[in-house]
Amino acid sequence: DSELFFFDPETEKITSFSTVEGRNPFAKTFTNFIQPSDNGHLWIGTMTGLYKVNVMDNTVDLYDQARGLSSNNIEALLEINKEELLIGTNKGFDIYNLKDSTKQNFTKKDGLSSNQTYGVIAGEAPDTYWISTILGLNFFNARTEAFYNFFEKDGLSDNEFNRFAQYKDKQGRYYFGGVNGLSSFYEKDLLNAS
């Protein structure tokens, strides 16, 4: 069972989260990650879907296959803007519109190197993204729906990446952790080398 806890540094008390109905929404799932939203709530990726938790009023919304996602196993998340999410799953990734609950799914058949996605970071240009997987790193241009795949032969430390192991520093250098160490690069260098 999973549970969400909050720590109050002023009182040094730990309290468990429950909805306004008094239930633990995470009791029957496994949590993959917790990510704060730009809008003040929490995104919690689990094996049973993506939870949006409003900590101010203790409400929870669940986004899962019943609401149009390709999979309930949520591995990665990027808020594209206030209305759109890029959601990484074990069945590729979805670009999901929160306003009208529509989605576009991208998988190996579209050019993604593997359907098991592990991480996502925005690229330098609008509507571009770096997506790590269990087999390769992908550069995706959402406007053209074009994929560029990168592997160990392109200078990466390995073909297999780890979950939640991605970072972009202030100078624009990208870091992706894999099973054989860390791959680090500037976008223009890796794209121009291919």
Residue pairs with C-beta under 8 A, 6 or more apart in sequence:
1 24
1 26
1 27
1 28
2 26
2 27
2 29
2 30
2 31
2 46
3 16
3 17
3 24
3 26
3 27
4 16
4 17
4 24
4 26
4 34
4 42
4 44
4 53
5 14
5 15
5 16
5 17
6 14
6 15
6 16
6 17
6 55
7 13
7 14
8 14
8 15
16 24
17 24
17 53
17 55
17 58
18 24
18 58
19 25
19 58
19 59
19 60
20 57
20 58
20 59
25 51
25 60
25 62
26 44
26 46
26 51
28 48
29 46
29 47
29 48
29 49
30 46
30 47
31 44
31 45
31 46
32 45
32 46
32 47
32 73
32 74
32 75
32 163
32 164
33 44
33 45
33 74
33 76
33 77
33 164
34 42
34 43
34 44
34 45
35 42
35 43
35 44
35 45
35 77
36 42
36 43
37 43
37 52
37 79
38 79
38 82
39 82
40 54
40 56
41 52
41 53
41 54
41 55
42 51
42 52
42 53
42 55
43 50
43 51
43 52
43 53
43 77
43 79
44 50
44 51
44 53
45 51
45 74
45 75
45 76
45 77
46 72
46 74
47 72
47 73
47 74
48 62
48 64
48 72
49 62
49 63
49 64
49 65
49 69
49 72
49 74
50 62
50 63
50 64
50 69
50 74
50 77
50 85
50 87
51 60
51 61
51 62
51 63
52 60
52 61
52 62
52 63
53 59
53 60
54 60
63 69
63 87
63 96
64 72
65 71
65 72
67 101
68 96
68 101
68 102
68 103
69 87
69 89
69 94
69 96
69 103
70 89
70 91
70 92
70 94
70 103
70 105
71 89
71 90
71 91
73 89
73 90
73 91
74 87
74 88
74 89
75 88
75 89
75 90
75 116
75 117
75 118
75 163
76 86
76 87
76 88
76 93
76 117
76 118
76 119
76 120
76 131
76 163
76 164
77 85
77 86
77 87
77 88
77 120
78 85
78 86
78 120
78 121
78 122
78 129
79 85
80 86
80 95
80 122
82 98
83 97
83 98
83 99
84 95
84 96
84 97
84 98
85 94
85 95
85 96
85 98
86 93
86 94
86 95
86 96
86 120
86 129
87 93
87 94
87 95
87 96
88 117
88 118
88 119
88 120
88 131
89 115
89 117
90 115
90 116
90 117
91 105
91 107
91 115
92 105
92 106
92 107
92 108
92 110
92 112
92 115
92 117
93 105
93 106
93 112
93 117
93 120
93 131
94 103
94 104
94 105
94 106
95 103
95 104
95 106
95 142
96 102
96 103
97 103
106 112
106 140
106 145
106 147
107 115
108 114
108 115
110 145
110 147
111 138
111 146
111 147
111 149
112 131
112 133
112 138
112 140
112 147
112 149
113 133
113 135
113 136
113 137
113 138
113 147
113 149
113 151
114 133
114 134
114 135
114 136
115 133
116 133
116 134
116 135
117 131
117 132
117 133
118 132
118 133
118 134
118 161
118 162
118 163
118 164
118 165
119 131
119 132
119 161
119 163
119 164
119 165
119 166
119 176
120 129
120 130
120 131
120 132
120 166
121 129
121 130
121 166
121 167
121 168
121 174
122 128
122 129
122 130
122 168
123 129
123 130
123 139
123 187
124 172
124 187
124 188
125 141
127 141
127 142
127 143
128 139
128 140
128 141
128 142
129 139
129 140
129 142
130 137
130 138
130 139
130 140
130 166
130 174
130 176
130 187
131 137
131 138
131 139
131 140
132 138
132 161
132 165
132 166
132 176
132 178
133 161
134 160
134 161
135 159
135 160
136 149
136 150
136 151
136 159
137 149
137 150
137 151
137 156
137 161
137 176
137 183
138 147
138 148
138 149
138 150
139 147
139 148
139 150
139 187
139 190
139 191
140 146
140 147
140 148
148 191
148 194
150 156
150 190
150 194
151 159
152 158
152 159
154 190
154 193
154 194
155 183
155 185
155 190
155 193
156 176
156 178
156 183
157 178
157 180
157 181
157 182
157 183
158 178
158 179
158 180
158 181
158 183
159 178
160 178
160 179
160 180
161 176
161 177
161 178
161 179
161 183
162 177
162 178
162 179
165 176
165 177
165 178
166 174
166 175
166 176
166 177
167 174
167 175
168 174
168 175
169 175
172 186
172 187
173 184
173 185
173 186
174 184
174 185
174 186
174 187
175 182
175 183
175 184
176 182
176 183
176 184
177 183
